[in-house]
Amino acid sequence: MFTTLIPPAEVAARLADPSLVVVDVRHDLARPERWGEDQYAAGHVPGARFAHIDRDLSAPKSGSNGRHPLPSTEAAAALFGRLGVAPGTQVVAYDQGNGMFASRLWWMLRWLGHDVVAVLDGGFERWTREGRPVTADVPPPAGATFVPGPVQAPAAPAEIERAIGDAALVLVDARVPERYRGEVEPLDPVAGHIPGARNRPYTQNVNPDLTFKPAEALRREFAALLGETPLERVVHYCGSGVTACHNVLAMEVAGLPGSRLYPGSWSEWCADASRPVETGGGMRSP
């Protein structure tokens, strides 16, 4: 049973296992409509099914709920059933490399109580680099019944607003430092970060070869960022609730479970002009 990361060799050895479901979530924010599907059509892990970040792993946008709104529990459960996820199914999610999109599917399954899900460490880049099999064949439709477990409540804007200025929550911003500081903002209408948030770019979780850093290194780095903060008080966010999942996953890899996600993230937060915004520096990981 793999619940955080899984190496390519383990997946390759189990490709014929009917209890294994592999999901391809490759995506490009600059080419969101077709890039991932085109990559999948050109070649993917044998047996993998495709899930689109915008159309499958997000709800419709209203203008105030962020760029990748979290689907309803009913819509997410229906998606997982279509992907073939049943009780006890080992799910493997992968994207093109470092797990920035795969971690969204990982988090969503855990959100609905399915913990037997792991991200392919190193993604499709590592899979092909190691000479693993690739196919363009699309598997037949799956007809599983997904049974949600206890739903883990994510953080909501009202909870975060109440916590600003005290120690009730520690917010961790997964965006690059320039966006965190408000120096640039290529995607959202307002630059900056939620007041008091600490910056931990998700890219700091991986090695140059796109695999995750060892658990000991991640534990040390998050300890430097969070100090003695109880893990249940840690809330992650990013631009739209995707790369923040990478930080949740990295903490789990580090043996630091229990942190939470703010799914709406900065794109939802800044859509309401009454919410406070902070720019400039702040607490950052070393």
Backbone as CSV, one residue per row, in Angstrom:
resi,resn,N_x,N_y,N_z,CA_x,CA_y,CA_z,C_x,C_y,C_z
1,MET,0.854,-1.190,0.000,0.000,0.000,0.000,0.883,1.230,0.000
2,PHE,0.676,2.117,-0.980,1.457,3.347,-1.090,0.514,4.532,-0.873
3,THR,0.890,5.415,0.035,-0.002,6.514,0.414,0.615,7.896,0.205
4,THR,1.863,7.965,-0.229,2.475,9.266,-0.509,3.132,9.244,-1.891
5,LEU,4.264,8.557,-2.009,5.000,8.450,-3.261,5.167,6.986,-3.648
6,ILE,5.323,6.756,-4.953,5.596,5.406,-5.434,6.626,5.502,-6.555
7,PRO,7.646,4.648,-6.557,8.656,4.699,-7.616,8.173,4.014,-8.882
8,PRO,8.721,4.385,-10.034,8.295,3.760,-11.295,8.405,2.242,-11.297
9,ALA,9.445,1.690,-10.683,9.622,0.237,-10.705,8.433,-0.487,-10.080
10,GLU,7.883,0.069,-9.006,6.729,-0.564,-8.354,5.506,-0.531,-9.263
11,VAL,5.302,0.589,-9.940,4.151,0.695,-10.838,4.318,-0.261,-12.019
12,ALA,5.511,-0.279,-12.599,5.761,-1.147,-13.757,5.509,-2.612,-13.411
13,ALA,5.837,-3.009,-12.188,5.657,-4.395,-11.781,4.193,-4.765,-11.566
14,ARG,3.331,-3.752,-11.447,1.928,-4.025,-11.119,0.961,-3.597,-12.214
15,LEU,1.448,-3.351,-13.414,0.581,-2.830,-14.465,-0.574,-3.774,-14.800
16,ALA,-0.405,-5.058,-14.592,-1.475,-6.018,-14.876,-2.399,-6.252,-13.683
17,ASP,-2.153,-5.588,-12.589,-2.931,-5.776,-11.362,-4.273,-5.053,-11.494
18,PRO,-5.395,-5.754,-11.433,-6.691,-5.086,-11.584,-7.031,-4.135,-10.439
19,SER,-6.313,-4.249,-9.339,-6.579,-3.349,-8.215,-5.757,-2.065,-8.291
20,LEU,-5.033,-1.879,-9.402,-4.235,-0.666,-9.611,-4.938,0.242,-10.611
21,VAL,-5.083,1.510,-10.269,-5.620,2.525,-11.173,-4.581,3.625,-11.317
22,VAL,-4.175,3.872,-12.562,-3.185,4.915,-12.845,-3.898,6.065,-13.558
23,VAL,-3.627,7.288,-13.103,-4.292,8.460,-13.664,-3.246,9.469,-14.130
24,ASP,-3.361,9.862,-15.370,-2.483,10.844,-16.003,-3.131,12.218,-15.851
25,VAL,-2.445,13.136,-15.171,-2.991,14.485,-14.979,-2.022,15.540,-15.507
26,ARG,-1.308,15.206,-16.579,-0.409,16.195,-17.158,-1.181,17.440,-17.601
27,HIS,-0.564,18.593,-17.391,-1.264,19.856,-17.626,-0.240,20.956,-17.837
28,ASP,-0.649,21.989,-18.535,0.192,23.164,-18.745,-0.687,24.387,-18.540
29,LEU,-0.355,25.197,-17.532,-1.164,26.373,-17.238,-1.174,27.371,-18.389
30,ALA,-0.133,27.357,-19.209,-0.070,28.263,-20.357,-0.862,27.739,-21.547
31,ARG,-1.112,26.424,-21.568,-1.879,25.795,-22.651,-2.880,24.823,-22.036
32,PRO,-3.836,25.356,-21.291,-4.675,24.476,-20.473,-5.682,23.629,-21.226
33,GLU,-6.110,24.059,-22.390,-7.222,23.366,-23.037,-6.863,21.958,-23.501
34,ARG,-5.777,21.827,-24.264,-5.508,20.566,-24.940,-4.150,19.948,-24.641
35,TRP,-3.226,20.683,-24.028,-1.862,20.178,-23.939,-1.802,18.825,-23.241
36,GLY,-2.427,18.711,-22.094,-2.367,17.453,-21.353,-2.977,16.298,-22.124
37,GLU,-4.147,16.536,-22.722,-4.796,15.481,-23.498,-3.966,15.087,-24.718
38,ASP,-3.337,16.067,-25.342,-2.497,15.751,-26.496,-1.290,14.918,-26.084
39,GLN,-0.706,15.239,-24.937,0.416,14.445,-24.440,-0.032,13.023,-24.125
40,TYR,-1.192,12.911,-23.505,-1.739,11.583,-23.179,-1.976,10.773,-24.451
41,ALA,-2.551,11.418,-25.468,-2.831,10.716,-26.727,-1.554,10.253,-27.408
42,ALA,-0.480,11.014,-27.257,0.789,10.648,-27.894,1.463,9.480,-27.195
43,GLY,1.214,9.309,-25.914,1.827,8.203,-25.176,1.678,8.388,-23.689
44,HIS,1.336,7.307,-22.988,1.118,7.365,-21.547,1.482,6.025,-20.913
45,VAL,1.465,5.985,-19.612,1.692,4.738,-18.886,0.585,3.757,-19.262
46,PRO,0.921,2.524,-19.617,-0.110,1.554,-20.015,-1.221,1.430,-18.971
47,GLY,-2.451,1.509,-19.457,-3.607,1.392,-18.581,-4.052,2.688,-17.943
48,ALA,-3.258,3.752,-18.075,-3.604,5.017,-17.428,-4.825,5.654,-18.076
49,ARG,-5.639,6.290,-17.252,-6.743,7.109,-17.719,-6.392,8.579,-17.496
50,PHE,-7.014,9.460,-18.262,-6.677,10.882,-18.195,-7.714,11.649,-17.385
51,ALA,-7.232,12.575,-16.544,-8.107,13.496,-15.815,-7.596,14.909,-16.047
52,HIS,-8.490,15.795,-16.434,-8.128,17.172,-16.763,-8.229,18.044,-15.509
53,ILE,-7.213,18.834,-15.273,-7.190,19.682,-14.081,-8.387,20.623,-14.042
54,ASP,-8.713,21.245,-15.174,-9.813,22.213,-15.191,-11.173,21.539,-15.265
55,ARG,-11.342,20.586,-16.138,-12.668,20.016,-16.388,-13.041,18.894,-15.429
56,ASP,-12.062,18.181,-14.908,-12.354,17.045,-14.038,-12.055,17.315,-12.561
57,LEU,-10.949,17.980,-12.294,-10.517,18.168,-10.908,-10.868,19.545,-10.366
58,SER,-11.704,20.268,-11.087,-12.143,21.593,-10.642,-13.624,21.758,-10.941
59,ALA,-14.264,22.637,-10.175,-15.662,23.004,-10.420,-15.702,24.222,-11.345
60,PRO,-16.857,24.560,-11.892,-16.968,25.777,-12.705,-16.592,27.019,-11.904
61,LYS,-15.979,27.962,-12.582,-15.580,29.221,-11.947,-16.741,30.207,-11.944
62,SER,-16.881,30.910,-10.822,-17.948,31.900,-10.691,-17.433,33.332,-10.756
63,GLY,-16.115,33.489,-10.710,-15.527,34.819,-10.622,-15.108,35.178,-9.217
64,SER,-15.622,34.439,-8.246,-15.264,34.722,-6.852,-14.763,33.494,-6.104
65,ASN,-14.749,32.330,-6.776,-14.363,31.094,-6.088,-13.007,30.560,-6.525
66,GLY,-12.182,31.393,-7.175,-10.838,30.984,-7.538,-10.750,30.394,-8.924
67,ARG,-9.497,30.132,-9.348,-9.259,29.623,-10.703,-9.421,28.121,-10.833
68,HIS,-9.288,27.383,-9.738,-9.514,25.932,-9.750,-10.385,25.563,-8.546
69,PRO,-11.658,25.953,-8.591,-12.533,25.683,-7.446,-12.642,24.183,-7.171
70,LEU,-12.773,23.859,-5.918,-12.911,22.457,-5.542,-14.289,21.943,-5.957
71,PRO,-14.368,20.797,-6.626,-15.692,20.244,-6.981,-16.475,19.858,-5.730
72,SER,-17.760,19.663,-5.912,-18.564,19.133,-4.818,-18.111,17.706,-4.519
73,THR,-18.425,17.232,-3.336,-18.065,15.853,-3.000,-18.762,14.867,-3.932
74,GLU,-19.990,15.191,-4.367,-20.722,14.302,-5.266,-20.050,14.237,-6.639
75,ALA,-19.623,15.401,-7.147,-18.969,15.424,-8.459,-17.629,14.711,-8.401
76,ALA,-16.886,14.913,-7.317,-15.591,14.249,-7.183,-15.766,12.740,-7.073
77,ALA,-16.744,12.291,-6.303,-16.987,10.854,-6.158,-17.378,10.231,-7.497
78,ALA,-18.188,10.930,-8.283,-18.575,10.419,-9.596,-17.354,10.298,-10.513
79,LEU,-16.473,11.298,-10.473,-15.248,11.245,-11.266,-14.406,10.041,-10.882
80,PHE,-14.209,9.832,-9.589,-13.358,8.729,-9.153,-13.957,7.387,-9.551
81,GLY,-15.277,7.282,-9.539,-15.908,6.058,-10.019,-15.629,5.833,-11.495
82,ARG,-15.708,6.907,-12.295,-15.421,6.781,-13.727,-13.968,6.394,-13.983
83,LEU,-13.087,6.808,-13.091,-11.676,6.458,-13.228,-11.380,5.031,-12.781
84,GLY,-12.360,4.394,-12.130,-12.173,3.009,-11.711,-11.763,2.815,-10.275
85,VAL,-11.924,3.852,-9.453,-11.487,3.774,-8.056,-12.596,3.154,-7.207
86,ALA,-12.298,2.033,-6.618,-13.207,1.334,-5.717,-12.529,1.210,-4.355
87,PRO,-13.246,0.746,-3.337,-12.602,0.560,-2.041,-11.381,-0.354,-2.148
88,GLY,-10.282,0.059,-1.603,-9.065,-0.730,-1.631,-8.209,-0.556,-2.865
89,THR,-8.686,0.195,-3.868,-7.903,0.403,-5.082,-6.652,1.221,-4.786
90,GLN,-5.521,0.737,-5.290,-4.291,1.530,-5.217,-4.278,2.488,-6.412
91,VAL,-4.363,3.771,-6.120,-4.345,4.790,-7.161,-2.949,5.372,-7.269
92,VAL,-2.502,5.580,-8.508,-1.232,6.257,-8.775,-1.532,7.428,-9.700
93,ALA,-1.121,8.617,-9.302,-1.296,9.809,-10.123,0.064,10.277,-10.605
94,TYR,0.108,10.728,-11.858,1.373,11.273,-12.354,1.107,12.456,-13.268
95,ASP,2.092,13.350,-13.356,2.074,14.429,-14.335,3.394,14.387,-15.089
96,GLN,3.767,15.498,-15.709,4.964,15.473,-16.548,6.256,15.343,-15.752
97,GLY,6.241,15.723,-14.460,7.506,15.659,-13.754,7.419,15.707,-12.252
98,ASN,7.358,16.908,-11.681,7.602,17.057,-10.246,6.394,16.837,-9.351
99,GLY,5.238,16.514,-9.922,4.076,16.208,-9.097,3.177,17.386,-8.789
100,MET,3.409,18.531,-9.420,2.628,19.720,-9.069,1.145,19.551,-9.376
101,PHE,0.799,18.799,-10.422,-0.602,18.547,-10.753,-1.086,17.229,-10.166
102,ALA,-0.230,16.231,-10.156,-0.605,14.930,-9.592,-0.983,15.046,-8.122
103,SER,-0.346,15.976,-7.407,-0.644,16.121,-5.987,-2.071,16.617,-5.755
104,ARG,-2.649,17.309,-6.741,-4.046,17.744,-6.611,-4.960,16.523,-6.556
105,LEU,-4.777,15.553,-7.448,-5.590,14.341,-7.412,-5.328,13.571,-6.124
106,TRP,-4.065,13.501,-5.713,-3.702,12.828,-4.456,-4.487,13.429,-3.301
107,TRP,-4.486,14.762,-3.215,-5.170,15.420,-2.104,-6.680,15.193,-2.176
108,MET,-7.254,15.280,-3.373,-8.706,15.139,-3.492,-9.187,13.755,-3.072
109,LEU,-8.447,12.718,-3.411,-8.843,11.384,-2.971,-8.769,11.263,-1.453
110,ARG,-7.727,11.803,-0.871,-7.618,11.766,0.587,-8.704,12.625,1.243
111,TRP,-9.056,13.709,0.604,-10.144,14.570,1.092,-11.430,13.767,1.253
112,LEU,-11.668,12.826,0.329,-12.870,11.988,0.405,-12.615,10.647,1.070
113,GLY,-11.513,10.549,1.798,-11.292,9.379,2.641,-10.627,8.190,1.984
114,HIS,-10.123,8.355,0.751,-9.417,7.253,0.084,-7.920,7.515,0.208
115,ASP,-7.282,6.828,1.152,-5.877,7.103,1.457,-4.897,6.296,0.618
116,VAL,-5.383,5.274,-0.091,-4.475,4.409,-0.846,-4.205,5.056,-2.210
117,VAL,-3.498,6.155,-2.185,-3.184,6.907,-3.393,-1.778,7.466,-3.243
118,ALA,-1.009,7.411,-4.325,0.372,7.872,-4.295,0.697,8.603,-5.594
119,VAL,1.662,9.496,-5.506,2.156,10.228,-6.670,3.380,9.503,-7.213
120,LEU,3.426,9.323,-8.524,4.581,8.704,-9.165,5.777,9.633,-9.002
121,ASP,6.761,9.192,-8.249,7.894,10.046,-7.911,8.759,10.289,-9.148
122,GLY,8.838,11.533,-9.576,9.570,11.872,-10.785,8.713,11.961,-12.022
123,GLY,7.456,11.526,-11.937,6.499,11.688,-13.001,6.830,10.962,-14.298
124,PHE,6.160,11.422,-15.358,6.336,10.784,-16.658,7.754,10.982,-17.185
125,GLU,8.388,12.065,-16.797,9.760,12.296,-17.231,10.668,11.182,-16.732
126,ARG,10.537,10.824,-15.472,11.365,9.748,-14.925,10.962,8.395,-15.515
127,TRP,9.642,8.205,-15.698,9.148,6.950,-16.266,9.805,6.676,-17.616
128,THR,9.824,7.678,-18.487,10.410,7.480,-19.806,11.932,7.454,-19.744
129,ARG,12.504,8.221,-18.857,13.968,8.224,-18.725,14.479,6.848,-18.326
130,GLU,13.700,6.123,-17.532,14.091,4.792,-17.099,13.697,3.713,-18.115
131,GLY,13.131,4.111,-19.242,12.788,3.141,-20.289,11.566,2.306,-19.992
132,ARG,10.647,2.813,-19.192,9.420,2.075,-18.879,8.482,2.082,-20.081
133,PRO,7.533,1.149,-20.140,6.662,1.053,-21.325,5.713,2.238,-21.458
134,VAL,5.445,2.604,-22.691,4.529,3.693,-23.029,3.614,3.205,-24.133
135,THR,2.357,3.613,-24.093,1.400,3.219,-25.117,0.484,4.378,-25.451
136,ALA,-0.129,4.336,-26.616,-1.169,5.286,-26.987,-2.558,4.654,-26.852
137,ASP,-2.616,3.375,-26.465,-3.896,2.686,-26.326,-4.677,3.258,-25.141
138,VAL,-5.956,3.480,-25.353,-6.824,4.001,-24.301,-7.592,2.841,-23.680
139,PRO,-7.550,2.681,-22.365,-8.261,1.558,-21.739,-9.768,1.725,-21.850
140,PRO,-10.510,0.631,-21.797,-11.976,0.733,-21.862,-12.514,1.485,-20.650
141,PRO,-13.713,2.023,-20.750,-14.297,2.763,-19.621,-14.386,1.897,-18.371
142,ALA,-14.165,2.544,-17.249,-14.267,1.843,-15.966,-15.661,2.065,-15.402
143,GLY,-16.111,1.121,-14.617,-17.446,1.248,-14.049,-17.464,0.996,-12.563
144,ALA,-16.491,1.540,-11.861,-16.395,1.286,-10.426,-17.373,2.168,-9.653
145,THR,-17.650,1.748,-8.455,-18.451,2.564,-7.536,-17.522,3.106,-6.458
146,PHE,-17.325,4.400,-6.485,-16.461,5.015,-5.477,-17.278,5.269,-4.214
147,VAL,-16.742,4.823,-3.104,-17.431,4.987,-1.825,-16.634,5.964,-0.972
148,PRO,-17.103,7.200,-0.801,-16.355,8.156,0.014,-16.279,7.713,1.469
149,GLY,-15.148,8.010,2.077,-15.005,7.813,3.506,-15.322,9.111,4.221
150,PRO,-14.878,9.254,5.453,-15.089,10.528,6.156,-14.414,11.669,5.407
151,VAL,-15.168,12.711,5.121,-14.641,13.858,4.379,-13.824,14.738,5.323
152,GLN,-12.616,15.093,4.881,-11.730,15.940,5.674,-11.967,17.393,5.284
153,ALA,-12.470,18.185,6.196,-12.860,19.557,5.881,-11.642,20.424,5.567
154,PRO,-11.608,21.046,4.382,-10.530,21.986,4.097,-10.774,23.322,4.790
155,ALA,-9.784,24.187,4.753,-9.924,25.507,5.350,-10.753,26.402,4.442
156,ALA,-11.507,27.314,5.045,-12.380,28.228,4.318,-11.951,29.670,4.582
157,PRO,-12.319,30.596,3.690,-11.892,31.988,3.876,-12.283,32.592,5.218
158,ALA,-13.497,32.310,5.681,-13.938,32.907,6.948,-13.058,32.458,8.106
159,GLU,-12.658,31.196,8.086,-11.772,30.687,9.138,-10.428,31.390,9.095
160,ILE,-9.914,31.610,7.894,-8.618,32.278,7.750,-8.721,33.737,8.178
161,GLU,-9.800,34.413,7.801,-9.975,35.811,8.213,-9.994,35.937,9.723
162,ARG,-10.667,35.013,10.393,-10.723,35.070,11.859,-9.353,34.847,12.484
163,ALA,-8.490,34.103,11.789,-7.196,33.716,12.367,-6.086,34.730,12.114
164,ILE,-6.320,35.696,11.221,-5.271,36.672,10.921,-4.949,37.490,12.169
165,GLY,-3.681,37.542,12.468,-3.241,38.323,13.617,-3.070,37.534,14.894
166,ASP,-3.418,36.262,14.903,-3.163,35.444,16.084,-2.501,34.142,15.652
167,ALA,-2.315,33.245,16.578,-1.591,32.004,16.286,-2.526,30.836,16.020
168,ALA,-3.793,31.117,15.710,-4.736,30.020,15.502,-4.350,29.187,14.297
169,LEU,-3.848,29.845,13.247,-3.417,29.146,12.052,-2.070,29.695,11.603
170,VAL,-1.272,28.834,10.981,-0.058,29.271,10.297,-0.257,28.966,8.819
171,LEU,-0.252,30.018,7.999,-0.478,29.878,6.564,0.847,29.713,5.847
172,VAL,0.880,28.785,4.905,2.079,28.522,4.105,1.726,28.727,2.638
173,ASP,2.392,29.673,1.991,2.156,30.048,0.603,3.142,29.302,-0.286
174,ALA,2.630,28.518,-1.239,3.470,27.644,-2.071,3.966,28.306,-3.347
175,ARG,3.646,29.576,-3.568,4.033,30.228,-4.818,5.495,30.666,-4.785
176,VAL,6.007,31.061,-5.958,7.382,31.530,-6.042,7.519,32.807,-5.221
177,PRO,8.715,33.113,-4.695,8.884,34.272,-3.815,8.430,35.597,-4.421
178,GLU,8.635,35.787,-5.737,8.259,37.064,-6.343,6.750,37.287,-6.298
179,ARG,5.984,36.228,-6.472,4.524,36.354,-6.384,4.099,36.521,-4.935
180,TYR,4.714,35.780,-4.045,4.413,35.921,-2.623,4.631,37.364,-2.166
181,ARG,5.733,37.968,-2.586,6.053,39.337,-2.164,5.233,40.386,-2.902
182,GLY,4.531,39.980,-3.949,3.719,40.924,-4.701,4.490,41.706,-5.735
183,GLU,5.676,41.250,-6.091,6.486,41.962,-7.085,5.984,41.705,-8.498
184,VAL,5.443,40.527,-8.736,4.841,40.168,-10.020,3.569,39.385,-9.737
185,GLU,2.624,39.433,-10.676,1.428,38.605,-10.561,0.900,38.322,-11.962
186,PRO,1.324,37.196,-12.543,0.959,36.893,-13.925,-0.433,36.319,-14.109
187,LEU,-1.093,35.890,-13.038,-2.335,35.141,-13.203,-3.549,35.769,-12.524
188,ASP,-3.356,36.461,-11.441,-4.477,36.991,-10.668,-4.488,38.514,-10.688
189,PRO,-5.638,39.147,-10.433,-5.743,40.600,-10.578,-5.085,41.408,-9.470
190,VAL,-4.768,40.766,-8.363,-4.161,41.459,-7.233,-2.870,40.737,-6.858
191,ALA,-1.832,41.504,-6.556,-0.553,40.919,-6.150,-0.412,40.952,-4.632
192,GLY,0.360,40.000,-4.117,0.615,39.960,-2.683,0.275,38.611,-2.087
193,HIS,0.110,38.609,-0.759,-0.207,37.355,-0.072,-1.141,37.625,1.096
194,ILE,-1.674,36.560,1.657,-2.527,36.680,2.835,-1.660,37.127,4.003
195,PRO,-2.086,38.150,4.752,-1.254,38.662,5.845,-0.798,37.568,6.808
196,GLY,0.496,37.598,7.107,1.084,36.654,8.047,1.548,35.352,7.447
197,ALA,1.241,35.114,6.174,1.624,33.844,5.553,3.141,33.724,5.433
198,ARG,3.622,32.516,5.515,5.031,32.201,5.318,5.202,31.573,3.946
199,ASN,6.339,31.785,3.328,6.547,31.337,1.958,7.374,30.056,1.911
200,ARG,6.796,29.033,1.278,7.503,27.784,1.017,7.184,27.379,-0.412
201,PRO,7.958,27.858,-1.408,7.687,27.460,-2.790,7.705,25.941,-2.934
202,TYR,6.698,25.408,-3.590,6.588,23.951,-3.695,7.795,23.334,-4.396
203,THR,8.462,24.113,-5.243,9.628,23.587,-5.959,10.771,23.227,-5.019
204,GLN,10.740,23.735,-3.789,11.776,23.385,-2.826,11.619,21.961,-2.306
205,ASN,10.531,21.302,-2.660,10.297,19.933,-2.176,11.002,18.878,-3.008
206,VAL,11.544,19.265,-4.169,12.074,18.266,-5.088,13.546,18.486,-5.396
207,ASN,14.175,17.413,-5.846,15.562,17.437,-6.296,15.631,17.928,-7.742
208,PRO,16.840,18.200,-8.249,16.966,18.605,-9.654,16.393,17.599,-10.651
209,ASP,16.363,16.306,-10.285,15.808,15.303,-11.204,14.293,15.149,-11.068
210,LEU,13.642,16.067,-10.319,12.192,16.148,-10.157,11.625,15.129,-9.183
211,THR,12.444,14.317,-8.549,11.982,13.431,-7.485,11.953,14.205,-6.166
212,PHE,11.154,13.718,-5.235,11.060,14.382,-3.940,12.349,14.209,-3.141
213,LYS,12.654,15.224,-2.360,13.789,15.136,-1.451,13.539,14.040,-0.416
214,PRO,14.604,13.534,0.210,14.412,12.527,1.267,13.569,13.076,2.418
215,ALA,12.890,12.161,3.101,12.010,12.560,4.196,12.744,13.374,5.255
216,GLU,13.980,12.990,5.567,14.726,13.691,6.610,14.982,15.143,6.230
217,ALA,15.325,15.376,4.957,15.584,16.744,4.501,14.308,17.574,4.546
218,LEU,13.209,17.005,4.100,11.939,17.726,4.130,11.515,18.023,5.564
219,ARG,11.700,17.074,6.450,11.327,17.288,7.850,12.132,18.431,8.454
220,ARG,13.393,18.464,8.152,14.262,19.524,8.665,13.842,20.896,8.123
221,GLU,13.517,20.958,6.851,13.160,22.236,6.239,11.808,22.745,6.738
222,PHE,10.835,21.852,6.866,9.546,22.290,7.385,9.630,22.659,8.871
223,ALA,10.483,21.987,9.607,10.666,22.362,11.018,11.241,23.767,11.126
224,ALA,12.158,24.107,10.219,12.729,25.458,10.223,11.672,26.496,9.888
225,LEU,10.721,26.137,9.045,9.668,27.071,8.645,8.586,27.209,9.706
226,LEU,8.202,26.085,10.333,7.021,26.052,11.177,7.307,26.076,12.666
227,GLY,8.551,25.778,13.059,8.874,25.732,14.478,8.053,24.680,15.200
228,GLU,7.453,25.076,16.303,6.677,24.140,17.125,5.181,24.190,16.822
229,THR,4.805,24.748,15.701,3.389,24.860,15.346,2.728,23.478,15.287
230,PRO,1.626,23.271,16.003,0.905,21.995,15.862,0.485,21.790,14.409
231,LEU,0.658,20.590,13.908,0.448,20.334,12.488,-0.977,20.640,12.040
232,GLU,-1.947,20.426,12.906,-3.335,20.666,12.511,-3.639,22.159,12.339
233,ARG,-2.724,23.009,12.780,-2.920,24.458,12.602,-2.245,24.988,11.343
234,VAL,-1.594,24.135,10.600,-0.902,24.550,9.378,-1.872,24.462,8.202
235,VAL,-2.011,25.562,7.461,-2.893,25.620,6.295,-2.078,26.064,5.088
236,HIS,-2.159,25.281,4.022,-1.411,25.574,2.798,-2.308,26.244,1.762
237,TYR,-1.730,27.188,1.046,-2.427,27.753,-0.106,-1.401,28.106,-1.173
238,CYS,-1.906,28.433,-2.373,-1.038,28.816,-3.496,-1.822,29.805,-4.333
239,GLY,-1.715,29.731,-5.652,-2.507,30.604,-6.490,-3.942,30.132,-6.635
240,SER,-4.121,28.812,-6.786,-5.474,28.316,-7.065,-5.773,26.961,-6.440
241,GLY,-4.993,26.539,-5.464,-5.283,25.284,-4.779,-4.733,24.052,-5.446
242,VAL,-3.719,24.212,-6.296,-3.104,23.066,-6.962,-1.722,22.797,-6.369
243,THR,-0.786,23.716,-6.527,0.569,23.449,-6.034,0.649,23.426,-4.513
244,ALA,-0.332,24.015,-3.828,-0.345,23.908,-2.366,-0.475,22.457,-1.930
245,CYS,-1.155,21.641,-2.750,-1.271,20.215,-2.432,0.097,19.552,-2.385
246,HIS,1.027,20.084,-3.167,2.399,19.559,-3.190,3.051,19.724,-1.825
247,ASN,2.802,20.852,-1.159,3.350,21.054,0.179,2.683,20.140,1.204
248,VAL,1.374,19.911,1.045,0.705,18.949,1.933,1.343,17.569,1.767
249,LEU,1.550,17.170,0.523,2.172,15.871,0.246,3.587,15.816,0.806
250,ALA,4.367,16.872,0.602,5.750,16.881,1.098,5.790,16.732,2.615
251,MET,4.857,17.356,3.315,4.824,17.191,4.767,4.476,15.758,5.149
252,GLU,3.570,15.132,4.402,3.256,13.725,4.665,4.480,12.849,4.414
253,VAL,5.201,13.116,3.326,6.430,12.372,3.051,7.415,12.540,4.203
254,ALA,7.445,13.732,4.771,8.367,14.035,5.875,7.926,13.431,7.200
255,GLY,6.782,12.771,7.223,6.282,12.233,8.477,5.617,13.292,9.338
256,LEU,5.051,14.317,8.678,4.387,15.421,9.375,2.941,15.506,8.878
257,PRO,2.086,14.573,9.279,0.719,14.538,8.767,-0.193,15.523,9.481
258,GLY,-1.315,15.811,8.824,-2.363,16.568,9.496,-2.522,18.002,9.069
259,SER,-1.643,18.528,8.217,-1.826,19.901,7.758,-2.988,19.951,6.777
260,ARG,-3.496,21.151,6.532,-4.726,21.305,5.757,-4.504,22.182,4.523
261,LEU,-5.497,22.193,3.656,-5.453,22.961,2.419,-6.540,24.022,2.427
262,TYR,-6.205,25.212,1.906,-7.207,26.215,1.569,-7.397,26.131,0.061
263,PRO,-8.415,25.431,-0.412,-8.536,25.146,-1.844,-8.692,26.383,-2.725
264,GLY,-9.432,27.382,-2.265,-9.631,28.571,-3.082,-8.370,29.377,-3.286
265,SER,-7.502,29.356,-2.289,-6.184,29.981,-2.335,-6.244,31.457,-2.740
266,TRP,-5.113,31.964,-3.226,-4.997,33.395,-3.470,-6.019,33.900,-4.480
267,SER,-6.321,33.124,-5.513,-7.249,33.590,-6.541,-8.651,33.798,-5.989
268,GLU,-9.042,33.025,-4.989,-10.324,33.254,-4.329,-10.212,34.391,-3.327
269,TRP,-9.129,34.372,-2.545,-8.945,35.384,-1.504,-8.981,36.793,-2.087
270,CYS,-8.219,37.026,-3.160,-8.087,38.387,-3.681,-9.285,38.814,-4.521
271,ALA,-10.216,37.898,-4.795,-11.411,38.260,-5.544,-12.374,39.100,-4.712
272,ASP,-12.194,39.107,-3.406,-13.019,39.899,-2.497,-12.166,41.068,-1.999
273,ALA,-12.495,42.271,-2.443,-11.689,43.449,-2.120,-11.691,43.786,-0.635
274,SER,-12.604,43.205,0.126,-12.640,43.500,1.563,-11.613,42.699,2.357
275,ARG,-11.016,41.697,1.722,-10.047,40.870,2.445,-8.677,41.537,2.431
276,PRO,-7.956,41.454,3.532,-6.660,42.141,3.618,-5.598,41.473,2.762
277,VAL,-4.669,42.280,2.285,-3.567,41.834,1.436,-2.278,42.396,2.000
278,GLU,-1.218,41.603,1.935,0.096,42.029,2.403,1.095,41.846,1.266
279,THR,2.029,42.769,1.168,3.092,42.656,0.178,4.437,42.752,0.881
280,GLY,5.497,42.498,0.124,6.829,42.549,0.706,7.253,41.221,1.277
281,GLY,8.265,41.264,2.144,8.860,40.050,2.673,8.003,39.400,3.730
282,GLY,8.637,38.670,4.576,7.942,37.911,5.590,8.760,36.680,5.916
283,MET,8.197,35.796,6.683,8.918,34.606,7.082,9.020,33.660,5.905
284,ARG,10.222,33.211,5.615,10.468,32.301,4.511,11.342,31.151,4.989
285,SER,11.204,30.047,4.287,12.083,28.921,4.616,13.494,29.234,4.150
286,PRO,14.513,28.659,4.797,15.894,28.957,4.395,16.211,28.351,3.038
